[in-house]
Amino acid sequence: MNATLTLNTLTFTQGPSTESGSIRREISRGVNLPEILTIKHQDYVDSKSKIPGTRSVVRLDRYVEVTDGRVVPVSAHVVVSVPADANIVTADVTACVDRLVNLLHGATNTSGLDLKSAIFASKEQ
């Protein structure tokens, strides 16, 4: 496990960890306006198929001061559920994640559609 992760020149430093996940903080905008990266894993059993698996969540909270002075998070997270079956391989998981990233990623990614503003800010699509 990497104790620190650098994303877009920001260094997220690992804090407390449990067997189910970890939390990393980045405080370049000040300790009261952190960005918090959480990565967690959970065993589950799908209610429909009854197949067990692992559910992983990657969450980023960016704290922002709003007009009345309160500090609130803007949050984004991805949940990946992987049934435990020999026919499901790493390539299946990465294909799903890659397609989601390409949907949102900018034109600097050769496959990127750069729809993040259209989806989240303009509420299009």
N, C-alpha and C positions, 0 to 999 in steps of 0.2 A: 504494500500500500504506500502511496506517495503522501508524505506528511504535508507537503505544500504543492499547490497546483497553480500555475500561472495561466490566466485567461485574459487575452487582450491587454497584456502588460500589467494586469493586476495580480498580485500574489495572495492567494487564499491559504491561510495558515491553519493547520489542523488543531482543533481543540479536543474536547472530550469525545471519546469513542466508546461504543458498546459493541457487543457481538453482532448486533443487527445493522450497524452503520456508523457514520462519522459526520462531524460538523466542522466546517472550515469558515474562517472569517477574514474579511478584507476591510481595512479601515482607512484607506487613503483619503477619503472625504471627511474624516473625523470619526471618533469613537461613537458618537451619537447617530451617525449615518452609515452604518456598516452595510456590507453586502455579505449575506450568509449563504453558503453552499452546503446543502445537506444531501447525503447519499445514504439510503437505507434499503434493506432487503428483508423480505418476509416470505415465509413458506405459506402456501395457500392450497386449497382444493377448489377447483372450478365447480360452481354450483350446477352447471348444466351437464358437462362431460364427466364430472367426478374424477378428473385427472388431477393429481397433485402437481405443483410447480413452485416456481419462485417468482415473486413480484418485487421489482426494484423500482425505486423512485429517486430521481435526481431533481432537486428543487433549489431555485435561487430566489432569495428575497433581497431586494434592494430598498433600503429605508430612505424615505424622502420626507422633508418637512413640508407640510401642506399650509395653505394660506392662514389658518387659524393658529399655527405654531405647533400643532401636534406632529409627531413623527409616525408615519404609517408605511407598511411595506407594499411595494409593487412586486408581485410574485409570478413566477412561471415554474411549471414542473412537468416532467415527463414520467409516465409510469409504463414500464415494460413488463408484461406478464409472459412467462415462458413455461409452458407445460413440460413436465419431466417425462420425455419420451425419446427413445433412441432415434426416431426419425426426425426429430427437431435438432438441428445442428447450429453451430455458431453462425454460419452463413445466413440462416433464416432470421436470426435475431438482428444481425448487422444490416441485412437488407431492409428490414422494417425501420430501423433507426436511421439509416442512410437516406431513405426516401423522405422521412419526416424532416430531416435536416435540410435536404435539397429543396423541399417545399418552402422553407422559411429563409434559407441562406441567400445572401446577396449574389450579385453577378460575378464576384471574384471567384466563386466556386463554379466551375464549368457546367455543372448540372443544376445550379441554383436558380430558382424561380423568383426569389426575393419577394415573397408574398406576405412577409411578416407585418408590414404596415397596413396592407390591404385587409388582412384578416383581423388584426388586433386593434389597430387605431381607427380605420375607416369602417370596420365591421362589414366588409364586402366578402364575397365568395360564399 
